[in-house]
Amino acid sequence: MNKEQAFGAERIDRKDAPAGTVAQEAESITAKLTSVSQQTTDRYTFTLDNGQVWSQVVARSIANAKPGKLVKIEKGMFGSFTMTIDGVTGIIKVRRVK
């Protein structure tokens, strides 16, 4: 698994990883949105062109999040992650789900 594939995966329950292994991770990734789906009011799930799926953890309206937009996901403090989307003001707190 390369650094981009491993980014954020430590929070996913993985049965294929040997016990005690820790992947070396990147500090951030950049990708394109392939889909944005609304889960509940002001909470969305984002699918990226690298196959990763991220879910919004703090509700907020995101008007211009559309497929094809570039996103950057960065490691935050205490195991958190933040996403920025081109054309969308502010940061979005996310967690990786796939």
C-alpha positions in Angstrom: 0.0 0.0 0.0 1.5 3.3 -1.0 1.4 6.5 1.1 -1.7 7.9 -0.8 -3.6 4.7 -0.5 -2.8 4.5 3.2 -3.8 8.1 3.9 -6.5 8.1 6.6 -6.9 4.3 6.5 -5.8 3.8 10.1 -9.4 4.5 11.2 -10.8 1.9 8.9 -11.3 -1.6 10.3 -9.0 -3.7 8.1 -8.9 -7.4 8.4 -6.2 -7.8 5.7 -3.5 -5.9 7.5 -1.1 -8.0 9.7 -1.4 -7.2 13.4 1.0 -4.5 14.6 1.7 -3.0 11.2 1.7 0.7 10.9 1.6 2.3 7.4 3.9 5.2 6.6 1.5 8.1 5.7 1.6 11.3 3.7 0.6 14.5 5.5 -1.9 15.4 2.8 -3.4 14.2 -0.5 -4.9 16.0 -3.5 -7.6 14.4 -5.7 -10.7 15.1 -7.7 -14.2 14.6 -6.6 -16.1 11.9 -8.6 -19.3 12.1 -6.6 -20.9 14.0 -3.7 -23.9 12.4 -2.0 -26.0 14.0 0.8 -26.4 11.7 3.8 -28.5 14.0 6.1 -29.1 17.7 6.3 -25.7 19.4 5.7 -23.7 16.1 5.9 -22.2 14.6 2.8 -20.1 11.7 1.6 -17.3 12.4 -1.0 -15.9 9.9 -3.4 -12.5 10.7 -4.9 -10.9 9.7 -8.2 -8.3 7.6 -6.2 -11.1 5.3 -4.9 -11.2 6.8 -1.4 -14.5 7.7 0.3 -14.7 10.4 3.0 -17.6 11.4 5.1 -18.3 14.8 6.6 -18.3 14.7 10.4 -19.4 18.2 11.3 -22.6 19.4 9.6 -22.3 22.5 7.4 -23.8 23.6 4.1 -21.5 23.0 1.1 -23.1 24.6 -2.0 -20.4 24.3 -4.7 -19.1 20.7 -4.0 -19.5 19.1 -7.4 -17.8 16.2 -9.3 -14.6 17.3 -11.0 -13.5 19.8 -8.3 -10.1 19.4 -6.8 -9.9 18.6 -3.1 -7.1 18.6 -0.6 -7.3 16.5 2.6 -4.8 17.2 5.3 -4.0 15.6 8.6 -5.2 17.6 11.6 -4.6 17.3 15.3 -5.5 14.2 17.3 -6.1 12.0 14.3 -8.5 14.3 12.6 -8.6 15.3 8.9 -9.8 18.4 7.1 -10.8 18.8 3.5 -10.7 21.9 1.3 -12.6 22.0 -2.0 -11.8 24.4 -4.8 -14.5 27.1 -4.9 -15.9 26.2 -1.5 -15.1 28.6 1.4 -13.6 27.2 4.6 -12.6 23.7 5.7 -14.7 20.5 6.1 -13.9 18.0 8.9 -14.0 14.5 7.4 -13.2 10.9 8.2 -12.2 8.2 5.8 -14.8 5.4 5.4 -13.3 3.4 2.5 
